């Protein structure tokens, strides 16, 4: 990367990471603290965890299309401010219904598509996978920080403190957008090109884009459903206190980064990243089956958790990178809007279905459901085409030889 690309990527990865940190902070604590809220049930706890995903899903496409027309930065700032307001509402809530409302308002700050589109605008094609991988790593880093900070903040200040912290992260991200991302960052943005009329039908007719959209929907469905039950398994079955859960999560996550790095490196070097997605789907299926069948054994649980995070981190980094390569020029914001809609719809469905399945059938059934969902993604991933940049590079190498 050149200097401008490094600065833009670092700034946007930090902003995206802060945004996701605000969403992840409740994952390790809400299943434990949520039952203390008035009116809480397993189904409503799951809804509160996933509620932000529904409003995110509804607004990602409009925000992505708007960013194609008026620019990325205004959309990002507006979304971060809405997220901060929603965090305040959730912080002051005393009932489960109030938290659900706040979470839904948080989701109205739908900036994921605009952030990733801006990253794509500011990087060359051959550097874009690095940029998206760094953004994906920032999500993983946010997740690791949340697993430590969430229980610590909740232990000192309760759920209200967790939500006030998320509001602070959103406001910090606004400042960083102007302090870290280059001032001329949207010099390559051209409204007459990017605001192409009729872009949404073009995006929705592309089978490769739809396969990637399904992939991120399933990925975040599995993530959210899993964290409806993972804290419960650690505390009730493995006897690990809530404040100590980070001692399990953090080493497993750090080790999973090694697996992710190896897979992405092989995929990019050999230009087979699109083919490795099916392999990753199999890894996730195996992980969920291990978690379902061996949740009373700590070594087996750790193995299943490690496999899950290898799959999650690999997909989180590679799916958006592949999507920007398949998206038509001038429609990246729209394509990423559809992608982000699928992502957060998956989070919503994961919370709702995970809570409902746990209440009706127990924790093992949630992991089995996740394995079945990953199987659906596996069938779709097998048919994914090679990106044009891979084919062009292969043609150039053949001609040179």
Order of alpha helices (4+ residues) and beta strands (2+ residues): alpha-alpha-alpha-alpha-alpha-alpha-alpha-alpha-alpha-alpha-alpha-alpha-alpha-alpha-alpha-alpha
